[in-house]
Amino acid sequence: MEEKIFELLSEEFPEIDFKESDTLVDDGILDSLTITGIIATLTMEFGITIPYEEIIEENFNSIAGLAKMVEKLSN
Protein backbone atom coordinates (compact mmCIF):
# COMPACT_ATOMS: atom_id res chain seq x y z
CA MET A 1 0.00 0.00 0.00
CA GLU A 2 2.78 2.44 0.90
CA GLU A 3 4.52 1.90 -2.44
CA LYS A 4 1.30 2.45 -4.40
CA ILE A 5 0.53 5.67 -2.50
CA PHE A 6 4.13 6.83 -2.93
CA GLU A 7 3.97 6.27 -6.70
CA LEU A 8 0.60 8.06 -6.99
CA LEU A 9 1.63 11.08 -4.97
CA SER A 10 5.10 11.34 -6.50
CA GLU A 11 3.51 11.50 -9.94
CA GLU A 12 0.87 14.03 -8.82
CA PHE A 13 3.22 16.18 -6.70
CA PRO A 14 6.77 15.69 -8.11
CA GLU A 15 8.11 18.70 -6.21
CA ILE A 16 7.58 16.96 -2.84
CA ASP A 17 10.02 14.33 -1.54
CA PHE A 18 7.61 11.95 0.17
CA LYS A 19 10.30 9.32 0.89
CA GLU A 20 12.64 11.55 2.89
CA SER A 21 10.24 13.13 5.36
CA ASP A 22 7.97 11.82 8.09
CA THR A 23 7.02 15.34 9.18
CA LEU A 24 5.45 16.66 5.97
CA VAL A 25 2.77 18.68 7.76
CA ASP A 26 4.80 19.57 10.84
CA ASP A 27 7.61 21.00 8.69
CA GLY A 28 5.23 22.96 6.47
CA ILE A 29 6.05 20.89 3.37
CA LEU A 30 2.34 20.22 2.81
CA ASP A 31 0.03 23.22 2.77
CA SER A 32 -3.75 23.11 2.85
CA LEU A 33 -4.05 23.16 -0.94
CA THR A 34 -1.66 20.23 -1.31
CA ILE A 35 -3.48 18.28 1.40
CA THR A 36 -6.74 18.89 -0.46
CA GLY A 37 -5.09 17.53 -3.62
CA ILE A 38 -3.84 14.47 -1.76
CA ILE A 39 -7.33 13.85 -0.40
CA ALA A 40 -8.80 14.10 -3.91
CA THR A 41 -6.15 11.76 -5.35
CA LEU A 42 -6.64 9.12 -2.65
CA THR A 43 -10.43 9.40 -2.82
CA MET A 44 -10.48 8.85 -6.58
CA GLU A 45 -7.85 6.09 -6.60
CA PHE A 46 -9.14 4.03 -3.68
CA GLY A 47 -12.86 4.87 -3.76
CA ILE A 48 -12.85 6.03 -0.15
CA THR A 49 -14.23 9.03 1.68
CA ILE A 50 -11.84 10.76 4.05
CA PRO A 51 -13.89 12.26 6.88
CA TYR A 52 -12.91 15.56 8.45
CA GLU A 53 -11.76 13.92 11.69
CA GLU A 54 -9.12 11.92 9.76
CA ILE A 55 -7.47 15.08 8.39
CA ILE A 56 -4.83 15.28 11.13
CA GLU A 57 -1.04 15.61 11.12
CA GLU A 58 -0.54 11.99 12.15
CA ASN A 59 -2.24 10.77 8.96
CA PHE A 60 -0.58 13.23 6.57
CA ASN A 61 2.98 13.54 7.95
CA SER A 62 4.25 10.50 6.02
CA ILE A 63 3.47 7.89 3.41
CA ALA A 64 3.16 5.36 6.24
CA GLY A 65 0.51 7.50 7.94
CA LEU A 66 -1.39 7.91 4.69
CA ALA A 67 -1.25 4.17 3.99
CA LYS A 68 -2.51 3.35 7.48
CA MET A 69 -5.41 5.78 7.06
CA VAL A 70 -6.33 4.46 3.59
CA GLU A 71 -6.24 0.85 4.82
CA LYS A 72 -8.48 1.72 7.78
CA LEU A 73 -10.98 3.58 5.58
CA SER A 74 -11.01 0.83 2.95
CA ASN A 75 -12.34 -1.74 5.39
C-alpha positions as CSV (number, residue, x, y, z in Angstrom):
1,M,0.0,0.0,0.0
2,E,2.8,2.4,0.9
3,E,4.5,1.9,-2.4
4,K,1.3,2.5,-4.4
5,I,0.5,5.7,-2.5
6,F,4.1,6.8,-2.9
7,E,4.0,6.3,-6.7
8,L,0.6,8.1,-7.0
9,L,1.6,11.1,-5.0
10,S,5.1,11.3,-6.5
11,E,3.5,11.5,-9.9
12,E,0.9,14.0,-8.8
13,F,3.2,16.2,-6.7
14,P,6.8,15.7,-8.1
15,E,8.1,18.7,-6.2
16,I,7.6,17.0,-2.8
17,D,10.0,14.3,-1.5
18,F,7.6,12.0,0.2
19,K,10.3,9.3,0.9
20,E,12.6,11.6,2.9
21,S,10.2,13.1,5.4
22,D,8.0,11.8,8.1
23,T,7.0,15.3,9.2
24,L,5.5,16.7,6.0
25,V,2.8,18.7,7.8
26,D,4.8,19.6,10.8
27,D,7.6,21.0,8.7
28,G,5.2,23.0,6.5
29,I,6.0,20.9,3.4
30,L,2.3,20.2,2.8
31,D,0.0,23.2,2.8
32,S,-3.8,23.1,2.8
33,L,-4.0,23.2,-0.9
34,T,-1.7,20.2,-1.3
35,I,-3.5,18.3,1.4
36,T,-6.7,18.9,-0.5
37,G,-5.1,17.5,-3.6
38,I,-3.8,14.5,-1.8
39,I,-7.3,13.8,-0.4
40,A,-8.8,14.1,-3.9
41,T,-6.2,11.8,-5.3
42,L,-6.6,9.1,-2.6
43,T,-10.4,9.4,-2.8
44,M,-10.5,8.8,-6.6
45,E,-7.8,6.1,-6.6
46,F,-9.1,4.0,-3.7
47,G,-12.9,4.9,-3.8
48,I,-12.8,6.0,-0.1
49,T,-14.2,9.0,1.7
50,I,-11.8,10.8,4.1
51,P,-13.9,12.3,6.9
52,Y,-12.9,15.6,8.4
53,E,-11.8,13.9,11.7
54,E,-9.1,11.9,9.8
55,I,-7.5,15.1,8.4
56,I,-4.8,15.3,11.1
57,E,-1.0,15.6,11.1
58,E,-0.5,12.0,12.2
59,N,-2.2,10.8,9.0
60,F,-0.6,13.2,6.6
61,N,3.0,13.5,7.9
62,S,4.3,10.5,6.0
63,I,3.5,7.9,3.4
64,A,3.2,5.4,6.2
65,G,0.5,7.5,7.9
66,L,-1.4,7.9,4.7
67,A,-1.2,4.2,4.0
68,K,-2.5,3.3,7.5
69,M,-5.4,5.8,7.1
70,V,-6.3,4.5,3.6
71,E,-6.2,0.9,4.8
72,K,-8.5,1.7,7.8
73,L,-11.0,3.6,5.6
74,S,-11.0,0.8,3.0
75,N,-12.3,-1.7,5.4
